[in-house]
Amino acid sequence: MNAITTSLIKETCDGYHSLTIDNLLLTSRRVFFTGQVDEESCDSLLKALIALNDEDPQAEIKLFINSPGGEVSSGLAVYDYIRFMECPLTTICVGTAASMGALLFLAGERRLVTEHSRIMIHDPSYGGGSLAGMKPHELDRIAKDLKKIRDVTGEIIAEVTGRPLKEILKITKEDRFYDAAEAVEFGLASEIIKKGVSL
């Protein structure tokens, strides 16, 4: 089986040059975020968004997302930047936008989903390792921190969907999956991508 090509040869006024697929897509202001939300992946995403925003603050960026989620703090750093950067940004869910991946999806002014994509929202969970040996006040601090993060993420979802925070916090107690049509109906997504739409 042939490997998927990861670079292309482009002819320019300076001759022929090899460009990676990622770099080629960046020149058309299309950014892909796939896999875990963590410090490294969010650092790369932030750098790409900052560079494109500086290059042309008026031109649209399209951010394609297929992510199972991950670190809340790293994801919120990207979310915050997207919300105050100058150029318009459209997020496109291709596959799954779950947990923190869903919140990154919600950062877009326009939020498009492909027909068979899914979006999953839920309360944040503790990912700090074993709780064994912790004292009651330490467990209490962890619980308070989780509640604070739950309120922040709940407020983001409520703001984007236009639904009451109380309703959101009730829904996100469990993993809640939405197919494309359900995501639009609930307000998570703006529209389903139709055939013939240019991405």
For each residue, the residues with C-beta under 8 A, 3 or more apart:
1:
2:
3: 6
4:
5: 8 21
6: 3 20 21
7: 18 19 20 21
8: 5 18 19 21 24
9: 16 17 18 19
10: 16 17 18 19 24
11: 15 16 17
12: 15 16 17
13:
14: 17
15: 11 12
16: 9 10 11 12
17: 9 10 11 12 14
18: 7 8 9 10
19: 7 8 9 10 23 24 27
20: 6 7 23 24
21: 5 6 7 8 24 25
22: 25 26 32
23: 19 20 26 27
24: 8 10 19 20 21 27 28
25: 21 22 28 30 31 32
26: 22 23 29 30 31 48 52
27: 19 23 24
28: 24 25
29: 26 52 56 59 60 61 62
30: 25 26 61 62 64 199
31: 25 26 45 48 49 52 61 62 63 64
32: 22 25 63 64 66
33: 41 45 63 64 65 66 67 101 104
34: 64 65 66 67
35: 41 66 67 68
36: 41 67 68 69 70
37: 41 42 67 69 70 71 74 75 99 100 101 104
38: 41 42 70 71 74
39: 42 43 71 74
40: 43 44
41: 33 35 36 37 38 44 45 70 74
42: 37 38 39 45 46 71 74 75 77 78
43: 39 40 46 47
44: 40 41 47 48
45: 31 33 41 42 48 49 78
46: 42 43 49 50 77 78 81
47: 43 44 50 51
48: 26 31 44 45 51 52
49: 31 45 46 52 53 61 63 78 81 82 85 89
50: 46 47 53 54 81 85
51: 47 48 54 55
52: 26 29 31 48 49 55 56 59 61 87
53: 49 50 56 57 61 85 86 87
54: 50 51 57
55: 51 52 59
56: 29 52 53 59 87
57: 53 54 85 86 87
58: 86 87
59: 29 52 55 56 87
60: 29 87 88 89 90
61: 29 30 31 49 52 53 87 88 89 90
62: 29 30 31 89 90 92 199
63: 31 32 33 49 82 89 90 91 92 104 108
64: 30 31 32 33 34 91 92 94 199
65: 33 34 91 92 93 94 97 101 104 105
66: 32 33 34 35 93 94 95 96 97 101
67: 33 34 35 36 37 70 96 97 98 100 101 104
68: 35 36 96 98 99 101
69: 36 37 75 98 99 100 101 102 120
70: 36 37 38 41 67 74 75 99 100 101
71: 37 38 39 42 74 75 100 127
72: 75 76 100 124 149 153
73: 76 77
74: 37 38 39 41 42 70 71 77 78 100
75: 37 42 69 70 71 72 78 79 100 101 103 104
76: 72 73 79 80 103 152
77: 42 46 73 74 80 81
78: 42 45 46 49 74 75 81 82 104 107
79: 75 76 82 83 103 104 106 107 156
80: 76 77 83 84
81: 46 49 50 77 78 84 85
82: 49 63 78 79 85 89 104 107 108
83: 79 80 107
84: 80 81
85: 49 50 53 57 81 82 89
86: 53 57 58
87: 52 53 56 57 58 59 60 61
88: 60 61 109 110
89: 49 60 61 62 63 82 85 107 108 109
90: 60 61 62 63 108 109 110 111 112
91: 63 64 65 104 105 106 107 108 110 111 112
92: 62 63 64 65 108 112 113 114 193 199
93: 65 66 96 97 105 111 112 113 114 117 119 183 189
94: 64 65 66 114 117
95: 66 114 117 118
96: 66 67 68 93 101 117 118 119 120
97: 65 66 67 93 101 102 104 105 117 118 119 120
98: 67 68 69 101 102 118 119 120
99: 37 68 69 70 102 103 120 121 122 124
100: 37 67 69 70 71 72 74 75 103 104
101: 33 37 65 66 67 68 69 70 75 96 97 98 104 105
102: 69 97 98 99 105 106 119 120 121 188
103: 75 76 79 99 100 106 107 153 156 157
104: 33 37 63 65 67 75 78 79 82 91 97 100 101 107
105: 65 91 93 97 101 102 108 111 119 188 189
106: 79 91 102 103 111 156 157 160 188
107: 78 79 82 83 89 91 103 104
108: 63 82 89 90 91 92 105 111
109: 88 89 90
110: 88 90 91 190 191
111: 90 91 93 105 106 108 160 188 189 190
112: 90 91 92 93 189 190 191 192 193
113: 92 93 117 119 180 183 184 189 191 192 193
114: 92 93 94 95 117 180 192 193
115: 180 192 193
116: 179 180
117: 93 94 95 96 97 113 114 179 180 183
118: 95 96 97 98 177 178 179 180 183
119: 93 96 97 98 102 105 113 177 178 183 188 189
120: 69 96 97 98 99 102 175 176 177 178
121: 99 102 157 171 172 176 178 188
122: 99 125 172 173 174 175 176
123: 146 150 153 154 169 172 173
124: 72 99 146 149 150 153
125: 122 146
126: 131 142 146
127: 71
128: 142
129:
130: 133
131: 126 134 139 142
132:
133: 130
134: 131 138 139 142
135: 138 139
136: 139 140
137: 140 141
138: 134 135 141 142
139: 131 134 135 136 142 143
140: 136 137 143 144
141: 137 138 144 145
142: 126 128 131 134 138 139 145 146
143: 139 140 146 147
144: 140 141 147 148
145: 141 142 148 149
146: 123 124 125 126 142 143 149 150
147: 143 144 150 151
148: 144 145 151 152
149: 72 124 145 146 152 153
150: 123 124 146 147 153 154 169 172
151: 147 148 154 155 165 169
152: 76 148 149 155 156
153: 72 103 123 124 149 150 156 157 172
154: 123 150 151 157 158 165 168 169 172
155: 151 152 158 159 165
156: 79 103 106 152 153 159 160
157: 103 106 121 153 154 160 161 163 168 172 188
158: 154 155 161 162 163 164 165 167 168
159: 155 156 162
160: 106 111 156 157 187 188
161: 157 158 168 186 187 188
162: 158 159 187
163: 157 158 167 168 186 187
164: 158 167 168
165: 151 154 155 158 168 169
166: 169 170
167: 158 163 164 170 171
168: 154 157 158 161 163 164 165 171 172
169: 123 150 151 154 165 166 172 173
170: 166 167 173
171: 121 167 168 174 176
172: 121 122 123 150 153 154 157 168 169 176
173: 122 123 169 170
174: 122 171
175: 120 122
176: 120 121 122 171 172
177: 118 119 120
178: 118 119 120 121 182 183 186 188
179: 116 117 118 182 183
180: 113 114 115 116 117 118 183 184 189 192
181: 184 185 192
182: 178 179 185 186
183: 93 113 117 118 119 178 179 180 186 188 189
184: 113 180 181 187 188 189 190 191 192
185: 181 182
186: 161 163 178 182 183
187: 160 161 162 163 184
188: 102 105 106 111 119 121 157 160 161 178 183 184
189: 93 105 111 112 113 119 180 183 184 192
190: 110 111 112 184
191: 110 112 113 184
192: 112 113 114 115 180 181 184 189
193: 92 112 113 114 115 197 199
194: 197
195:
196:
197: 193 194
198:
199: 30 62 64 92 193
